[in-house]
Structures are given as C-alpha cells and as structure tokens.
Amino acid sequence: MFRSRGGALAFTGITLISVATLVGTEEEDGALADSIAQIEQQGAQFRDQAGDLEQSAPVETAPSPEQVPQQPVATEFVPDDELIVDPTGFDPTPDPESLVGVEIVPLDPDAEDPTG
C-alpha cells in the first residue's frame, strides 16, 4: 500500500494522534467524552427546568366532552349522480394526420437492428 517506510509511519502517527484526540487518553478525556458530558449536563438542566414547571401553577385543561354543549350540525347530501365521475378517459390511438410522412413498420423480433 505504501511505497516508502516514512509514508507508512507518517500515516500511522496521524492516525494515532487523531484517535487520541477523539477518544482520549488515560490522563485526559477526548472530544467524545467531552461531548457526552456536555449532553448529560444539558439533560440534567432540562430535567431541572421541567421539574420547576411541574411545581408551578397548574395549567387549565380543555373541558371534557361531557361539559361541552352539543350543537346541531347542518348536513347536506349530494345526489349520487353528482358523485360519479365520467369514466370514458381518452383514446390512445394517434391522430392519422400527425403521422404524415412517417412509415410505420411492424416489429419483427427475429430481424436484426437496422441502425447498427
């Protein structure tokens, strides 16, 4: 893979330094450990703030369905004839006038390709 011993040593050294920076060593934490600590700290702050909100004044909730008076709903029905869509579609055959000058050749599966 490497043509020179120096290139291989440089690659190995850069790789080890990158791993030590990311993961860390026994003496100091790496970037991953710092990120984990920061996320855990933010989670603890969020839980504290959520606990403070729970201890504050209760929030008024929406009334239950039994407490809401029923209102009449006006319903208008449409006749079935208006609901049915015309299923005719369109005719897929080409217009003969648009084919002027075009030669239609039936496809022969055993014939060779004339374009090459």
C-alpha positions in Angstrom: 0.0 0.0 0.0 2.8 2.4 0.9 5.8 2.9 -1.3 8.0 4.2 1.5 8.5 3.4 5.1 8.3 7.1 6.0 4.9 7.5 4.4 3.6 4.5 6.4 5.0 5.9 9.7 3.5 9.3 9.0 0.1 7.8 8.2 0.3 5.7 11.4 1.3 8.6 13.5 -1.5 10.9 12.2 -4.0 8.1 12.8 -2.9 7.6 16.4 -3.0 11.3 17.1 -6.5 11.5 15.6 -7.7 8.6 17.7 -6.2 10.0 20.9 -7.8 13.4 20.2 -11.2 11.9 19.5 -11.3 9.1 22.2 -8.8 10.5 24.7 -6.1 9.0 26.8 -5.9 7.8 30.4 -4.8 11.2 31.6 -7.3 13.4 29.7 -10.7 13.0 28.0 -11.1 13.2 24.3 -13.7 15.0 22.2 -16.3 12.2 22.5 -16.1 12.2 26.3 -16.4 16.0 26.4 -19.5 15.8 24.2 -21.1 13.1 26.3 -20.5 15.2 29.5 -22.0 18.3 27.8 -25.1 16.4 26.7 -25.6 14.9 30.1 -25.3 18.3 31.7 -27.8 19.8 29.3 -30.2 16.9 30.0 -29.9 17.5 33.8 -30.6 21.2 33.3 -33.6 20.3 31.2 -35.0 17.9 33.8 -34.5 20.6 36.5 -36.4 23.2 34.4 -39.1 20.7 33.7 -39.4 19.9 37.4 -39.7 23.6 38.2 -42.6 23.9 35.6 -44.4 21.0 37.2 -44.3 22.7 40.6 -45.7 25.9 39.2 -49.4 26.8 39.0 -51.5 24.1 37.3 -52.4 24.6 33.7 -56.0 24.9 32.8 -57.1 22.0 30.5 -59.7 21.9 27.9 -63.2 20.9 29.1 -64.2 17.3 28.8 -66.6 16.3 26.0 -69.4 15.9 28.6 -69.0 19.6 29.6 -69.2 21.0 26.0 -72.8 21.6 24.9 -73.8 19.7 21.7 -74.5 22.0 18.7 -76.6 20.8 15.8 -74.6 20.2 12.6 -76.1 21.1 9.3 -75.6 18.2 6.8 -76.3 18.5 3.1 -76.2 15.4 1.0 -75.2 15.3 -2.7 -77.1 13.2 -5.2 -75.4 10.0 -6.4 -75.3 11.3 -10.0 -73.0 14.2 -9.0 -70.6 11.8 -7.2 -70.0 9.6 -10.3 -67.1 10.6 -12.5 -67.3 10.1 -16.2 -65.0 7.0 -16.8 -64.5 7.4 -20.5 -60.9 8.7 -20.5 -59.2 9.4 -23.8 -58.5 7.5 -27.0 -54.7 6.5 -27.1 -54.6 5.9 -30.9 -52.6 8.6 -32.7 -54.1 11.1 -35.0 -53.6 9.9 -38.6 -52.9 13.5 -39.8 -50.0 13.8 -37.4 -48.4 10.7 -38.9 -48.0 12.2 -42.4 -44.6 11.2 -43.8 -43.9 8.6 -41.0 -43.5 5.0 -42.1 -44.9 2.5 -39.6 -43.1 -0.8 -39.7 -44.3 -3.8 -37.8 -41.7 -5.1 -35.3 -40.1 -8.5 -36.2 -38.4 -9.9 -33.2 -36.1 -12.1 -35.3 -34.9 -9.3 -37.6 -31.6 -7.6 -36.9 -31.4 -3.9 -35.8 -31.2 -1.8 -39.0 -29.4 1.1 -37.1 -26.4 -1.0 -36.4 
